[in-house]
Amino acid sequence: MLSPTAILGYGFPESSFERGMEADPHCIAVDAGSTDPGPTYLGSGKPFTDRTGVKRDLRYMLKAGISRKIPVIIGTAGGSGAAPHVAWCREIIEEIAREEDLHFRMAIIHSDVDRGVVLRELNAGRITPLPFVPELTPESLAQTSHIVAQIGMEPYFKALDTGADVILAGRSYDPAVFAAMPVKLGF
């Protein structure tokens, strides 16, 4: 497995990427997000990474993965992983595919959670705050623009089972994008 960068769009030396590809990885995986910038980007639906940087990184990854027939796995698309972030990253991937004449099967994994489901669980008393987080109320929930769950490896397993060449996912547990292929292969 090759992980070319800490966060998609932050860049990597081309020579490092080429050396990594010389090791014949079974997949190229990258985390595209972080909670470090706080909730603003999730709430706004805007990415915290630069489009030019993301496109540059993805171009290397897609060309290498597609030409070698190994999956390219991207988690927490667009920085926060809500539907608008996934759509933003998908648009970039499709743009690169047109420019480079790449043809591949892409699996999209959304991690958005319907507000009604959260409200039902909140009203049933099944949502409790972490010790350092304010309690969720129906009022604060009503003001929330995007709600995402953090997915693990299982949705990635399903996408790999479909034969997807590219997997683009919403909010993911950071290690899931890196562990999915090795665990699927029995490691």
C-alpha positions, 0 to 999 in steps of 0.5 A, spaced: 500 500 500 502 506 498 500 512 502 503 518 498 501 524 502 498 526 509 492 529 506 490 529 499 492 536 496 498 537 501 503 535 496 509 530 495 515 529 491 514 526 484 521 522 486 518 519 492 511 517 489 515 514 483 519 510 488 513 508 492 510 505 486 517 501 484 515 497 490 509 494 486 503 496 492 497 493 492 493 500 492 494 507 493 490 510 499 490 517 501 486 520 507 483 527 504 481 530 511 482 532 518 478 535 524 484 539 526 481 545 522 474 545 526 467 544 524 467 550 520 469 546 513 464 541 515 458 546 516 460 550 510 461 544 505 467 547 503 474 544 502 480 546 506 485 544 501 487 547 495 483 545 489 490 545 485 493 541 490 488 536 490 488 535 482 495 535 482 496 529 487 490 526 484 493 526 477 499 522 479 495 517 483 489 516 478 494 515 472 499 510 476 493 506 479 489 506 473 495 504 469 497 498 474 490 496 475 490 497 482 485 501 486 486 508 488 482 509 495 480 516 498 477 517 504 474 523 507 473 527 501 474 534 500 477 535 507 470 533 511 467 528 508 460 531 507 456 530 500 458 537 498 465 535 499 465 528 496 461 532 490 467 537 489 472 531 489 468 527 484 468 533 480 476 533 480 477 526 479 472 526 473 476 532 470 482 529 470 479 522 467 477 527 461 484 530 460 488 524 461 483 519 457 482 515 463 477 510 464 475 506 470 469 504 475 468 509 481 465 507 487 462 513 491 461 512 499 457 517 502 457 518 510 452 523 511 446 522 516 439 524 515 437 529 521 431 526 522 435 519 524 439 523 529 433 527 532 429 520 533 435 517 536 436 524 541 429 524 543 429 516 545 435 518 549 440 514 545 445 520 544 450 522 549 456 527 549 463 525 550 465 529 556 469 535 553 463 536 548 457 540 549 450 536 549 446 535 543 440 539 543 434 539 538 435 546 537 443 545 536 441 539 531 436 544 527 442 549 526 447 543 523 448 544 516 451 537 515 452 531 519 457 525 517 458 518 520 465 516 521 465 509 517 470 504 518 473 499 513 467 495 511 464 500 506 471 499 503 471 492 503 464 492 499 467 497 494 473 493 493 468 487 492 465 491 486 471 491 482 472 499 483 478 502 480 477 508 484 473 509 491 471 516 493 468 516 500 466 521 505 468 521 512 472 515 514 476 513 520 483 515 518 486 508 518 480 505 514 483 507 508 490 504 509 487 498 512 482 496 508 486 493 502 491 489 507 485 486 511 481 484 505 488 480 503 488 477 509 494 481 513 
